[in-house]
Amino acid sequence: MVNKTSDFRQKEVINIRDGRRLGMIIDMEFDLAAGRILSIVVPGPGRFLGLFKGDRDYVIPWDRIKRIGDDVILVEVDSAPPP
């Protein structure tokens, strides 16, 4: 079970539509009033080790997360880069 946001950052995000590894979570968006996670953010194409910004990052809504495992988070998103 995931108890802390740091637990999420240690998991790799994989898109189940095309099997592509999207990377590790670099940020999260929260609804503080409701006390819930709205989305996770993974580096966009061209970003190296989370340091050098390339294109826009992928913002993946919480409802697109299909499974959270011990080592990976499986998501279902379009394979096209973000706008």
Wavefront OBJ file of the C-alpha trace (Angstrom):
o trace
v 0.000 0.000 0.000
v 1.233 3.503 -0.827
v 1.291 5.778 2.190
v 3.428 8.757 1.142
v 4.017 10.776 -1.996
v 7.650 9.685 -1.850
v 6.437 6.091 -2.359
v 4.950 7.168 -5.711
v 8.187 8.807 -6.854
v 10.014 5.487 -6.622
v 7.699 3.769 -9.106
v 8.051 3.758 -12.870
v 5.008 4.801 -14.901
v 4.120 2.563 -17.863
v 1.435 3.175 -20.482
v -0.556 -0.029 -21.024
v -1.777 1.120 -24.462
v 1.649 0.865 -26.074
v 3.886 -0.588 -23.334
v 6.026 2.547 -23.301
v 7.871 3.549 -20.161
v 6.968 7.135 -19.377
v 9.417 7.585 -16.518
v 9.225 8.330 -12.838
v 6.776 10.734 -11.244
v 8.265 14.214 -10.896
v 5.239 15.997 -9.452
v 1.640 15.547 -8.340
v -1.425 17.801 -8.399
v -3.714 17.824 -5.369
v -7.184 19.034 -4.466
v -6.397 20.182 -0.959
v -10.004 20.985 -0.099
v -11.123 17.442 -0.956
v -7.894 15.814 0.248
v -7.209 13.833 -2.924
v -4.729 13.477 -5.751
v -5.931 14.929 -9.067
v -3.061 13.847 -11.312
v 0.530 12.678 -11.543
v 3.202 14.335 -13.677
v 5.980 12.498 -15.525
v 8.742 14.046 -17.656
v 7.879 14.838 -21.248
v 10.033 13.804 -24.201
v 13.493 15.320 -24.190
v 13.737 15.766 -20.458
v 16.914 14.176 -19.099
v 16.924 12.842 -15.510
v 14.243 15.367 -14.638
v 16.756 18.204 -15.058
v 16.746 19.549 -18.604
v 13.329 20.571 -19.758
v 12.346 19.364 -23.194
v 8.747 19.396 -24.352
v 5.890 19.684 -21.921
v 5.547 17.133 -19.183
v 2.796 14.509 -19.201
v -0.022 15.285 -16.763
v -1.927 12.055 -16.164
v -5.334 12.373 -14.457
v -5.904 10.094 -11.488
v -8.722 8.248 -13.262
v -6.244 7.137 -15.971
v -4.232 5.158 -13.400
v -5.243 1.526 -13.820
v -3.032 -0.267 -11.292
v -0.443 0.627 -8.674
v 2.034 -2.186 -8.122
v 5.095 -2.628 -5.939
v 7.464 -1.216 -8.582
v 5.295 0.289 -11.325
v 2.193 2.368 -11.933
v 0.173 1.311 -14.971
v -1.686 4.071 -16.774
v -3.832 4.207 -19.891
v -3.170 7.352 -21.918
v -2.965 8.331 -25.575
v 0.497 7.753 -26.991
v 0.652 11.206 -28.584
v 2.836 13.784 -26.824
v 1.058 16.341 -24.677
v -0.097 19.622 -26.277
l 1 2 3 4 5 6 7 8 9 10 11 12 13 14 15 16 17 18 19 20 21 22 23 24 25 26 27 28 29 30 31 32 33 34 35 36 37 38 39 40 41 42 43 44 45 46 47 48 49 50 51 52 53 54 55 56 57 58 59 60 61 62 63 64 65 66 67 68 69 70 71 72 73 74 75 76 77 78 79 80 81 82 83
